[in-house]
Amino acid sequence: MTSTTAPEGQLTPRQAERRRRILRASTTLAARGGYEAVQMREVAEDAGVALGTLYRYFPSKVHLLVAVMRVQLLQLQEQVRRHPPTGEEPAARVAEALTNAFHALQREPRLAEAMVRALSFADRSVGSEVDEVSGLTSAIVLEAARLSGPPTADQQAALRVIGHTWHSTLLAWLCGRTSLQEVRADLHTAARLLTPG
């Protein structure tokens, strides 16, 4: 039997559809009420699955919300592909893409809060899912940058720093510790690491 914790591509069509229903229900609950509103029993009811089935797909609320963030990042990646940033330099394109992503999250602040809290609470049991979210963030940055060749070791390090900056500025904004202007400035500063000089 196919494991329901396997990557989506390894699920049967029926399992994949059930997983999508679970993620849609979780996203709706999080957008409505934030992290606390995502209760596993209510997610199961809204998705039309048994509670035990939900736990086979997602062992905890943290696993579930990190998976929701992965979906949001995949949508962002598709948006970057459809509407590439127009800046002349890689750093400007990256800053534009991340600022646009930030504005999209601003429209759903409770959902953003739920996803960021889940990332903050994630322990080793969620390590592979968190790594996937980090990898997607780097992929989005790389796609936005449109570098002239494969990233150098320094640029790979810059990609990681940019991803960390994006997540930490999002958390700081959600907690009311930073302004939108400071977020934009920090994203632009981090993006410039891709093309120092």
C-alpha positions in Angstrom: 0.0 0.0 0.0 1.2 3.5 -0.9 2.2 5.5 2.2 0.0 8.6 2.7 3.0 10.5 4.0 4.8 10.0 0.7 5.4 12.9 -1.7 2.2 13.8 -3.5 3.6 12.4 -6.8 3.8 8.9 -5.2 0.2 8.8 -4.0 -2.7 7.2 -5.9 -5.1 9.6 -7.6 -7.6 9.0 -4.8 -5.1 9.7 -2.1 -3.8 12.8 -3.8 -7.3 14.2 -4.0 -7.9 13.4 -0.4 -4.6 15.2 0.5 -5.6 18.2 -1.5 -9.0 18.4 0.3 -7.2 18.3 3.6 -4.8 21.1 2.6 -7.7 23.2 1.2 -9.7 22.8 4.5 -6.6 23.7 6.5 -5.9 26.8 4.4 -9.4 28.0 4.8 -9.4 27.6 8.6 -6.0 29.2 8.9 -7.0 32.2 6.7 -10.1 32.6 8.9 -8.6 32.3 12.3 -4.8 31.8 12.2 -2.8 29.0 13.8 -5.2 28.4 16.7 -8.1 27.9 14.3 -6.5 24.9 12.7 -7.9 22.1 14.8 -7.3 18.6 13.5 -10.8 17.4 14.2 -12.3 20.4 12.3 -9.9 19.9 9.5 -11.0 16.3 9.1 -14.7 17.2 9.2 -14.3 20.0 6.6 -12.2 17.8 4.4 -14.6 14.9 4.7 -12.1 12.4 6.1 -11.9 10.4 9.3 -9.6 11.9 12.0 -7.4 8.8 11.9 -7.0 9.2 8.1 -6.0 12.8 8.6 -3.3 11.8 11.1 -1.9 9.2 8.5 -1.4 12.0 6.1 -0.2 14.6 8.6 1.0 13.5 12.0 0.5 16.9 13.6 -0.8 20.4 12.9 2.8 21.6 12.3 3.2 19.0 9.6 -0.1 20.1 8.1 0.7 23.9 8.1 4.2 23.4 6.7 2.6 21.5 3.9 0.2 24.4 3.4 3.2 26.7 3.1 4.7 24.4 0.5 1.5 24.8 -1.6 1.6 28.6 -1.2 5.3 28.6 -2.3 4.5 26.4 -5.3 1.8 29.0 -6.3 4.3 31.8 -5.9 6.8 29.9 -8.0 4.2 29.6 -10.8 3.4 33.3 -10.5 7.1 34.2 -10.9 7.2 32.0 -14.0 4.1 33.6 -15.5 5.1 37.2 -14.6 8.9 37.3 -14.3 10.3 40.3 -12.4 11.5 43.1 -14.7 14.5 44.6 -12.8 17.7 45.0 -14.8 20.0 43.3 -12.2 19.5 39.9 -10.5 19.3 41.6 -7.1 16.5 43.9 -8.2 14.6 41.0 -9.7 14.9 39.0 -6.5 13.8 41.9 -4.3 10.8 42.5 -6.6 9.7 38.9 -6.5 10.1 38.6 -2.7 8.3 42.0 -2.2 5.4 40.8 -4.4 5.3 37.5 -2.4 5.2 39.5 0.8 2.3 41.7 -0.5 0.4 38.5 -1.3 0.9 37.2 2.2 -0.2 40.6 3.6 -3.6 40.0 2.0 -4.0 36.8 4.2 -2.2 37.8 7.4 -3.8 35.0 9.5 -2.8 32.4 7.0 0.7 33.8 6.9 0.9 33.8 10.8 -0.3 30.2 10.9 2.4 29.0 8.4 5.2 31.0 10.0 4.3 29.8 13.5 4.3 26.2 12.2 7.8 26.7 10.8 8.9 28.2 14.1 7.5 25.2 16.0 8.9 22.6 13.6 11.2 20.0 15.2 13.3 17.2 13.7 10.2 15.2 12.9 9.2 17.9 10.3 12.8 18.2 9.0 12.3 17.0 5.5 9.2 19.1 5.0 11.0 22.2 6.3 13.9 21.4 4.0 11.5 21.3 1.1 10.0 24.7 2.0 13.6 26.1 2.2 14.5 24.5 -1.1 11.4 26.0 -2.7 12.2 29.4 -1.4 15.7 29.2 -2.9 14.3 27.9 -6.2 12.0 30.9 -6.3 14.8 33.3 -5.6 17.0 31.6 -8.2 14.2 31.7 -10.8 13.6 35.4 -10.1 17.3 36.2 -10.3 17.8 34.7 -13.8 21.6 34.4 -13.3 23.8 34.0 -16.4 25.0 30.6 -15.3 24.7 28.1 -12.5 25.1 29.7 -9.0 28.6 29.8 -7.6 29.3 28.7 -4.1 29.0 32.3 -2.9 25.7 32.7 -4.7 24.4 29.4 -3.1 25.2 30.8 0.3 23.5 34.1 -0.7 20.4 32.1 -1.7 20.3 30.6 1.8 20.7 34.0 3.5 18.0 35.5 1.3 15.6 32.8 2.3 16.4 33.2 6.0 15.9 36.9 5.6 12.6 36.6 3.9 11.2 34.2 6.6 12.6 36.3 9.5 11.3 39.6 8.2 7.9 38.0 7.6 7.9 36.8 11.3 9.0 40.2 12.5 6.2 41.9 10.6 3.6 39.5 11.8 4.7 40.1 15.4 4.6 43.9 14.9 8.3 44.4 15.4 9.1 45.9 12.0 7.4 48.1 9.4 6.7 47.4 5.8 9.4 49.9 4.8 11.9 48.0 6.9 10.8 44.7 5.3 11.4 46.1 1.8 14.8 47.5 2.8 15.9 44.2 4.4 14.8 42.2 1.3 16.7 44.6 -1.0 19.8 44.4 1.2 19.7 40.6 1.3 19.1 40.4 -2.5 22.2 42.4 -3.2 24.3 39.5 -1.8 23.7 37.7 -5.1 25.7 40.2 -7.0 28.2 41.9 -4.6 30.3 44.8 -5.8 
